[in-house]
Amino acid sequence: YESLTNQCLKISRRYCLIQSAVWGIDFAFPWFVVSALYESALMLVDHGVLQPKDFIWLYVYVFYTLGSTDAAYML
């Protein structure tokens, strides 16, 4: 399970870098900030400070908060 989770995180890391760069350039600066936080959290996972399951919940929370903020701004 840990190995599968770590592989998913590595794939997700590559995807997030590309996605956040596009979002940061095209739409809004906060996506770039989220990408930086995401990379910092991945470094903590790599060094064993943060567990992968905790990182996944952190990822969900950050994107839920950012999505809610964007939706409220659009209204």
C-alpha beads as a LAMMPS data file, in Angstrom:
LAMMPS data file: protein, C-alpha beads

75 atoms
74 bonds

1 atom types
1 bond types

-500.0 500.0 xlo xhi
-500.0 500.0 ylo yhi
-500.0 500.0 zlo zhi

Masses

1 110.0

Atoms # bond

1 1 1 0.000 0.000 0.000
2 1 1 2.785 2.443 0.900
3 1 1 4.641 1.703 -2.332
4 1 1 1.503 2.240 -4.419
5 1 1 0.748 5.481 -2.578
6 1 1 4.285 6.751 -3.137
7 1 1 4.100 5.933 -6.855
8 1 1 0.787 7.800 -7.126
9 1 1 2.318 10.789 -5.353
10 1 1 5.243 10.858 -7.797
11 1 1 2.887 10.802 -10.789
12 1 1 0.693 13.410 -9.142
13 1 1 3.735 15.606 -8.497
14 1 1 4.640 15.711 -12.191
15 1 1 1.050 16.393 -13.213
16 1 1 0.588 19.125 -10.606
17 1 1 3.698 20.998 -11.713
18 1 1 2.429 21.202 -15.292
19 1 1 -1.141 21.987 -14.242
20 1 1 -0.167 24.681 -11.746
21 1 1 2.164 26.336 -14.243
22 1 1 -0.667 26.582 -16.775
23 1 1 -3.138 27.816 -14.165
24 1 1 -0.609 30.272 -12.751
25 1 1 0.092 31.790 -16.139
26 1 1 -3.442 31.782 -17.534
27 1 1 -5.809 32.354 -14.650
28 1 1 -4.617 33.198 -11.173
29 1 1 -1.474 33.581 -9.115
30 1 1 -2.800 31.532 -6.112
31 1 1 -2.404 28.301 -8.108
32 1 1 1.345 28.944 -8.223
33 1 1 1.368 29.369 -4.437
34 1 1 -0.542 26.100 -4.039
35 1 1 2.027 24.375 -6.242
36 1 1 4.837 25.630 -4.007
37 1 1 3.000 24.366 -0.908
38 1 1 2.374 21.053 -2.672
39 1 1 6.069 20.620 -3.429
40 1 1 6.955 21.483 0.175
41 1 1 4.510 18.872 1.458
42 1 1 5.954 16.271 -0.928
43 1 1 9.428 16.978 0.425
44 1 1 8.097 16.371 3.940
45 1 1 6.639 13.051 2.755
46 1 1 9.950 12.089 1.128
47 1 1 11.821 12.816 4.380
48 1 1 9.297 10.912 6.503
49 1 1 8.011 13.941 8.412
50 1 1 4.540 13.695 6.873
51 1 1 2.750 10.420 6.163
52 1 1 1.260 9.876 2.675
53 1 1 -2.280 9.535 4.050
54 1 1 -1.906 12.868 5.900
55 1 1 -0.604 14.453 2.721
56 1 1 -3.638 13.280 0.742
57 1 1 -5.998 14.891 3.283
58 1 1 -3.925 18.076 3.206
59 1 1 -4.123 18.079 -0.608
60 1 1 -7.924 17.661 -0.523
61 1 1 -8.313 20.406 2.091
62 1 1 -6.164 22.942 0.207
63 1 1 -7.933 22.394 -3.113
64 1 1 -11.382 22.428 -1.456
65 1 1 -10.533 25.721 0.255
66 1 1 -9.126 27.236 -2.921
67 1 1 -12.107 26.031 -4.977
68 1 1 -14.558 27.448 -2.441
69 1 1 -12.753 30.781 -2.488
70 1 1 -12.825 30.892 -6.297
71 1 1 -16.532 29.984 -6.369
72 1 1 -17.364 32.679 -3.802
73 1 1 -15.345 35.223 -5.777
74 1 1 -17.190 34.356 -8.992
75 1 1 -20.582 34.813 -7.317

Bonds

1 1 1 2
2 1 2 3
3 1 3 4
4 1 4 5
5 1 5 6
6 1 6 7
7 1 7 8
8 1 8 9
9 1 9 10
10 1 10 11
11 1 11 12
12 1 12 13
13 1 13 14
14 1 14 15
15 1 15 16
16 1 16 17
17 1 17 18
18 1 18 19
19 1 19 20
20 1 20 21
21 1 21 22
22 1 22 23
23 1 23 24
24 1 24 25
25 1 25 26
26 1 26 27
27 1 27 28
28 1 28 29
29 1 29 30
30 1 30 31
31 1 31 32
32 1 32 33
33 1 33 34
34 1 34 35
35 1 35 36
36 1 36 37
37 1 37 38
38 1 38 39
39 1 39 40
40 1 40 41
41 1 41 42
42 1 42 43
43 1 43 44
44 1 44 45
45 1 45 46
46 1 46 47
47 1 47 48
48 1 48 49
49 1 49 50
50 1 50 51
51 1 51 52
52 1 52 53
53 1 53 54
54 1 54 55
55 1 55 56
56 1 56 57
57 1 57 58
58 1 58 59
59 1 59 60
60 1 60 61
61 1 61 62
62 1 62 63
63 1 63 64
64 1 64 65
65 1 65 66
66 1 66 67
67 1 67 68
68 1 68 69
69 1 69 70
70 1 70 71
71 1 71 72
72 1 72 73
73 1 73 74
74 1 74 75
